[in-house]
Amino acid sequence: MLYGKPRCSNRQRATLEPRARSDYSVPMDDTPHHRQPANRNPLAPSEAELLAALAKSEAEAEAGLTVPAEAVHQRVRDTIARIKANRRTRQTTDLG
């Protein structure tokens, strides 16, 4: 009721006001509940680090320390098959 007799006395209203005022003075908590990992966006390696990695890779290739391409291709194919199987499972679970 907008007009008319108040629902509580002035004394009750006086005891309620400080509590209501203090609720608005509480600082906001803007921190996310699910924190992102610290390495979500890792820094890119420097040019010197990239050149050192390239030199190491070339030295390994010259020394004959290589992996046959077929082994690498098979791992890639296995990974693709596993990802596709996971997607199919997820899609059937979402539909069912």
C-alpha positions in Angstrom: 0.0 0.0 0.0 1.6 3.2 -1.1 -0.4 5.6 1.1 -1.8 5.1 4.6 -0.4 3.7 7.8 3.2 2.6 7.7 3.8 -1.1 8.3 6.5 -0.6 10.9 7.0 2.0 13.6 9.6 4.8 13.4 11.6 2.9 16.0 11.7 -0.3 13.9 12.5 1.8 10.8 15.4 3.4 12.6 16.9 0.0 13.5 16.5 -1.3 10.0 18.1 1.7 8.2 21.8 1.2 9.4 21.8 -2.4 8.3 20.4 -1.5 4.9 23.0 1.3 4.6 25.8 -1.0 5.5 24.8 -3.6 2.8 25.4 -1.0 0.1 28.8 0.0 1.5 30.2 -3.6 1.1 32.9 -3.6 -1.6 32.0 -5.5 -4.7 33.6 -8.8 -5.4 34.5 -8.8 -9.1 36.8 -11.8 -9.0 35.7 -14.6 -11.2 34.6 -17.8 -9.5 36.5 -20.0 -12.0 40.0 -18.6 -12.2 41.9 -18.9 -15.5 45.2 -20.8 -15.3 48.3 -18.5 -15.1 49.7 -19.9 -18.4 46.5 -19.4 -20.4 48.4 -17.0 -22.7 52.0 -17.9 -22.4 54.6 -15.5 -23.7 56.0 -16.3 -27.1 59.6 -17.4 -27.2 62.2 -14.7 -28.1 64.0 -14.7 -31.4 67.1 -16.0 -29.7 65.2 -18.9 -28.3 63.7 -19.7 -31.7 67.1 -19.6 -33.4 68.6 -21.8 -30.7 65.8 -24.4 -31.1 66.2 -24.3 -34.9 70.0 -24.8 -34.6 69.5 -27.7 -32.3 67.0 -29.3 -34.6 69.3 -28.9 -37.6 72.2 -30.4 -35.7 70.0 -33.4 -34.7 69.0 -33.9 -38.4 72.6 -33.7 -39.5 73.6 -36.3 -36.9 70.9 -38.7 -38.2 68.7 -38.3 -35.1 65.4 -38.3 -37.1 62.1 -40.0 -36.7 60.6 -41.8 -39.8 57.7 -39.7 -41.2 55.4 -42.7 -41.2 55.5 -42.9 -37.4 54.6 -39.2 -37.1 51.8 -39.6 -39.7 50.4 -42.6 -37.8 50.3 -40.6 -34.5 48.5 -37.8 -36.3 46.0 -40.2 -37.8 45.4 -41.8 -34.4 44.9 -38.5 -32.8 42.4 -37.4 -35.5 40.5 -40.7 -35.1 40.3 -40.3 -31.3 39.0 -36.7 -31.6 36.3 -37.7 -34.1 35.3 -40.6 -31.8 35.0 -38.2 -28.8 32.9 -35.8 -30.9 30.6 -38.6 -32.0 30.2 -39.8 -28.4 29.5 -36.2 -27.2 26.9 -35.6 -30.0 25.0 -38.9 -29.3 25.0 -38.1 -25.6 23.7 -34.5 -26.2 21.0 -35.8 -28.5 19.9 -38.6 -26.2 
